[in-house]
Amino acid sequence: MSSLEIQDLSVWFGHDENRVDAVKGASFAVPSGASFGLVGESGSGKSTILRAIVGLIPTWSGQIRVDGAPLGKKRPRSFFKDVQMVFQDPYASLHPRHTVDQVLGETLKLHGFKDVDTRIAKLLEDVGLGQPFRFRYPHQLSGGQRQRVAIARALAPEPSVLLLDEPTSALDVSVQAEVLNLLSDLRESRALTYLMVSHNLAVVAHMCDETAVMKDGEIVEVMGVEDMRAMTPAHPYTRHLLDSSLGYKPSDAQSA
């Protein structure tokens, strides 16, 4: 297991008068084996943090540490064995002309594993897919099945940290709970550390121990899941998100 620590992280795009500050001085820590959520409305900087961690965005400052080791601008090969990411859209993240066998096999070979056939079979079993799915193409799979393949690919290098970028938002409501329960089971069985981005507070409350609430690129509050469930936030914006997540309230009709 590895821990993840973010200290005074700022991320920007462009330069000079065209510079846009997407994340401003974000700090939080995810202990080994814990699950930490980042929530906020679209454009708040949640996914940008994940992309900076994996090295997809080079324009950042601050400190990013995995298991106490600081990361530079370039990620060493060992980083991608320890930290993997599951993206929002499982169809876009899988090669349309590669079978499930190719997707998983290439990842395993890239990370130096030899017993590829055995490992592919085990990965498919671990994510709730059997051998019949091994030689199918992404277009032959449902959205939930594609996301299970994407999760299997992320698990292939045997990482200790998974970065989850809205892993169920592109799925039908009927299969969202199945994938979330799978992720919960995998975290327990594999002792994984999760950093999860979501705009859905119910998802975060189900999956995470602590949550950072983001607004306009800044973390306005870090709260435990029990405080979230008890509806006792400290910041007005968090209250707004919690109220919005409840949807219709009888008091709204009475005051109308």
C-alpha positions in Angstrom: 0.0 0.0 0.0 1.1 3.5 -0.7 -0.1 6.8 0.7 -0.7 9.9 -1.4 0.0 13.5 -0.3 -0.7 16.7 -2.1 0.7 20.0 -0.7 0.0 23.5 -2.0 -0.7 22.1 -5.5 -1.4 24.7 -8.2 -2.1 23.8 -11.8 -2.5 26.2 -14.7 -2.9 26.3 -18.5 -1.4 28.8 -20.9 1.1 31.6 -20.1 1.1 35.3 -19.3 -2.2 37.0 -20.1 -3.6 33.7 -21.4 -2.9 31.8 -18.2 -5.8 30.1 -16.6 -5.4 28.9 -13.0 -7.3 25.6 -12.8 -6.2 24.5 -9.3 -5.0 26.9 -6.6 -3.0 25.8 -3.6 -4.7 22.4 -3.0 -3.6 20.3 0.0 -4.8 17.0 1.3 -3.5 13.6 2.3 -4.8 10.1 1.6 -3.5 7.5 4.1 -2.5 4.0 2.9 -5.6 1.9 2.3 -8.0 4.9 2.6 -10.5 6.3 0.1 -10.6 10.0 -0.4 -13.0 12.0 -2.5 -12.8 15.2 -4.5 -16.3 16.7 -5.2 -17.5 19.9 -6.8 -19.3 21.2 -9.8 -18.0 21.0 -13.3 -14.8 23.1 -13.8 -13.9 23.1 -10.2 -10.5 21.5 -10.8 -11.2 17.9 -9.5 -10.1 16.0 -12.6 -7.2 18.4 -13.2 -5.7 17.2 -9.9 -5.8 13.6 -11.1 -4.2 14.5 -14.4 -1.4 16.4 -12.7 -0.7 13.5 -10.5 -0.3 11.0 -13.4 1.8 13.5 -15.4 -0.7 14.4 -18.1 -0.4 18.1 -17.2 3.2 19.4 -16.9 2.3 23.0 -15.7 2.0 22.6 -11.9 3.8 23.6 -8.8 3.7 22.4 -5.2 4.4 18.9 -3.9 3.0 15.5 -4.9 4.3 12.6 -2.8 3.5 8.9 -3.2 4.5 6.8 -0.2 6.6 9.8 1.0 8.6 10.1 -2.3 8.2 13.4 -4.1 7.4 13.4 -7.8 9.1 15.6 -10.3 7.8 16.7 -13.7 8.5 13.4 -15.3 7.1 10.2 -13.9 9.5 7.2 -13.5 8.4 3.9 -14.9 8.0 2.5 -11.4 5.3 5.2 -10.7 3.0 3.6 -13.3 3.3 0.3 -11.6 2.3 1.8 -8.3 -0.3 4.3 -9.5 -3.0 3.7 -12.1 -6.0 5.7 -13.3 -9.5 4.7 -14.3 -11.1 7.3 -16.7 -14.7 8.5 -16.9 -15.5 7.1 -20.4 -14.7 3.4 -20.7 -15.3 3.4 -24.4 -13.0 6.2 -25.2 -10.3 4.8 -22.9 -10.2 1.4 -24.7 -8.7 0.8 -28.1 -11.7 0.1 -30.4 -9.7 -2.5 -32.5 -8.2 -4.4 -29.7 -9.9 -7.3 -28.0 -10.0 -7.5 -24.2 -7.2 -10.1 -24.4 -5.0 -7.6 -26.3 -5.9 -4.7 -23.9 -4.9 -6.7 -20.8 -2.1 -8.6 -22.5 -0.2 -5.6 -23.7 -0.5 -3.9 -20.3 0.9 -7.0 -18.6 3.8 -7.3 -21.1 4.6 -3.6 -20.8 5.1 -4.1 -17.0 7.3 -7.2 -17.4 4.9 -10.0 -16.4 5.5 -13.4 -18.0 2.5 -15.5 -17.0 0.2 -13.4 -19.1 -2.5 -16.0 -19.9 -3.0 -16.9 -16.2 -3.0 -13.3 -15.2 -5.6 -12.3 -17.8 -7.9 -15.0 -16.6 -7.5 -13.9 -13.0 -8.1 -10.2 -13.8 -11.3 -11.0 -15.7 -12.5 -13.2 -12.8 -11.6 -10.4 -10.2 -13.8 -7.8 -12.1 -16.7 -10.2 -12.6 -16.1 -11.1 -16.2 -15.4 -14.6 -17.3 -13.5 -16.2 -20.2 -16.3 -15.6 -22.8 -15.4 -11.9 -22.6 -11.7 -12.3 -23.3 -11.8 -12.1 -27.1 -14.5 -9.5 -27.5 -14.0 -6.0 -28.8 -15.2 -2.9 -26.8 -18.2 -2.4 -29.1 -19.4 -5.9 -28.2 -19.6 -4.9 -24.5 -22.0 -2.9 -22.5 -20.9 0.3 -20.7 -20.6 -1.5 -17.4 -18.6 -4.4 -19.0 -16.3 -1.9 -20.7 -15.6 -0.1 -17.3 -14.9 -3.5 -15.7 -12.3 -4.1 -18.4 -10.8 -0.6 -17.8 -10.6 -1.5 -14.1 -8.9 -4.8 -14.9 -6.4 -3.0 -17.0 -5.7 -0.6 -14.2 -5.2 -3.6 -11.8 -2.9 -5.4 -14.2 0.4 -3.8 -13.0 -0.6 -4.6 -9.3 -0.8 -0.9 -8.2 -1.4 0.2 -4.7 -3.1 3.5 -5.7 -6.1 3.9 -8.0 -7.1 7.4 -9.3 -10.8 7.2 -10.2 -12.1 9.9 -12.4 -16.0 9.8 -12.3 -15.8 6.0 -12.8 -19.6 5.5 -13.0 -20.9 8.8 -14.4 -21.0 7.5 -18.0 -22.9 4.4 -17.0 -26.6 3.6 -16.7 -28.0 4.1 -13.2 -28.8 0.4 -13.1 -25.2 -0.6 -13.3 -23.6 2.2 -11.3 -24.1 0.5 -8.0 -22.6 -2.8 -9.3 -19.4 -1.1 -10.4 -19.1 0.9 -7.1 -19.6 -2.3 -5.1 -16.9 -4.0 -7.2 -14.5 -1.1 -6.5 -15.3 -1.3 -2.8 -14.6 -5.1 -2.8 -11.4 -4.7 -4.7 -10.1 -2.0 -2.4 -10.6 -4.4 0.5 -9.3 -7.5 -1.1 -6.2 -5.8 -2.6 -5.6 -3.2 0.1 -5.8 -0.4 -2.4 -5.7 3.4 -1.8 -8.3 5.4 -3.7 -8.5 9.0 -4.8 -12.0 9.4 -6.4 -13.4 12.4 -8.3 -17.1 12.7 -8.5 -19.9 15.4 -8.7 -22.2 12.9 -7.0 -22.1 13.3 -3.2 -24.1 10.1 -2.7 -21.3 8.2 -4.6 -18.6 9.8 -2.5 -20.5 9.1 0.8 -20.7 5.5 -0.2 -17.1 5.1 -1.3 -14.9 7.5 0.7 -13.7 8.1 4.2 -13.0 11.8 3.7 -13.9 14.3 1.0 -12.4 17.6 -0.2 -15.0 20.0 -1.6 -13.7 22.2 -4.5 -15.0 25.5 -5.8 -13.3 27.5 -8.6 -10.0 25.6 -8.3 -9.8 25.8 -4.5 -10.5 23.3 -1.7 -13.0 25.1 0.5 -13.5 22.3 3.0 -12.3 18.8 3.9 -15.0 16.8 5.8 -15.4 13.2 7.0 -18.1 11.1 5.5 -20.1 11.0 8.8 -20.3 14.8 8.8 -21.5 14.6 5.2 -24.2 12.1 6.1 -25.2 14.2 9.1 -25.5 17.3 6.8 -23.2 19.3 9.1 -20.8 21.1 6.7 -18.7 24.1 7.8 -18.7 26.0 4.5 -21.8 27.5 2.8 -20.8 26.1 -0.6 -20.7 22.6 0.8 -24.2 23.2 2.2 -25.3 24.2 -1.3 -23.9 21.0 -2.8 -25.6 18.9 -0.1 -28.9 20.6 -0.5 -28.7 20.3 -4.3 -28.0 16.6 -4.0 -31.2 16.1 -2.1 -33.3 17.5 -5.0 -36.9 18.2 -4.2 -37.7 19.1 -0.6 -41.3 19.5 0.8 -40.2 22.8 2.3 -39.6 24.2 -1.2 -43.2 23.7 -2.1 -44.5 25.2 1.1 -42.4 28.3 0.6 -43.4 28.7 -3.1 
